[in-house]
Amino acid sequence: MMTPKERILATLRGEPTDTLPFVPRIDNWFYAQQAQGTLPDNLKNATLQEMVDELGIGYHSIIPNFKGWREGGYGDLHVGLGIYDLALTPWHVEIHNVGVSSERSPNGHLRVRYDTPKGTVTTEVVYTDEMRKNGITLYVITKHAMEDSDDYEAVSYIFENMEVVPDYDRYAEYRENVVGDRGVAVALSAMWASGGHYLIKELMGFEDFYAERMGDPDAMDEMAEKLQPACDRMFEAALNSPAEVILSGANYDFTFTTPDVVRDYVVPSLKEQSMRAHQKGKYVATHTDGDNTMLLPLYKQSGIDIADSICPAPMTKIPLKDTIDIFDHKITIWGGVPSTALVKDCTTDREFAAIVDQTLEDIGRGDHFIVSVADTLPAAADFERFMYLKKKIEEFGPVR
């Protein structure tokens, strides 16, 4: 019998596996049930790893635990810049020559001020107890670092004075002792694929980004170029880590990462990163969790190996079969099961069974496919439905 890790790597190589890989992302569901005391009786005292072992599924390790802070680090101080100081990220950043001050409120709000010779910028984020109980791990940015071109110079200065420090010890321990043969410990390059992607992903609000891009595209392109060296150093640190797979970029949707933005700011960077990773025998994943209308051909152009968290209809407009046909067995799909299917308030039992059957039919022979719930198993997901999905996947048989 193959281990989950062996199945994942064989799938990426297009080789046969003894069964269809099932590596669902259950961390948000697990932490929400744990916080509410509603884990199944036989798992009430289990760790996430113990639950994975008990269920006999793969350990999903693509999206990091955004609450797993680095010991002795600065924690959530810079999350308004999109930087989470995580123990398992293969790098951490140090910001030099910038005055940093912060204010916290009891209701989970954090305001951070960055004083530079080029001006001052502030960020504001929120993370409440209610968000934690619902399994949400990412903070919400309520004030972005950049609101218009007046902030370009100050933000540029911050990133010009940002040191990216490779940090492999905790990651290597996690890879060997926590994930092990349960799965593949993906190393995070960044949740943005390039400097331009970083702008819309973390540093600017949606409306501000497009207003500035339309008003002065040359200035925005210049700003993206100034951010790129820091992004390159993050990818370099991930590439030189012990990881087999590197995650670069996340959270696309044609309504806010429009095709022209993905074409201009994402594809060239992913293409370069994929080429460099392949030279080292490694793979690149990007987190394609939204509505990918008009984006799928662009992912194929980028040369990536894994489209993580493909969300098909009825959650989005694109049937799973269409995604499989466009990728043409060149990109491994990790996902494929809409998360709403496992929530009884969203989907009837009959509809759920039909979605599972259709998914397994669309998969065809099963190559270049790792089954997961996209984007993640929701806090409200029904555990019996999850176990039914697991049973049906096991009945699929070997992948040839």
ABEGO torsion letter per residue (X at the ends): XBBAAAAAAAAAAGBBBABBBBBBBAAAAAAAAAAAGABBAAAAABBAAAAAAAAGBBBBBABBBAABBBBGBAEAAAAAAGBBBBAABABBBBBBGBBBBBBBBAAGBBBBBBBBAAEBBBBBBBBBAAAAAAGBABBBBABBABABAAAAAAAAAAAAABBBBBBAAAAAAAAAAAAEAAEBBBBBABABABAAAAAAAAABBAAAAAAAAAABAAAAAAAAAAAAAAAAAAAAAAAABABABBBBEBGBBAAABBAAAAAAAAAAAAAAAAAAAAAAGBBBBBBBABBABGAAAAAAAAGBABBBGBBBOAABABBAAAAAAAAGGABBBBEGBBAAAABAAABBAAAAAAAAAAAAAAAEAGBGBBBBBOABBBAABBAAAAAAAAAAAAAAEBBX
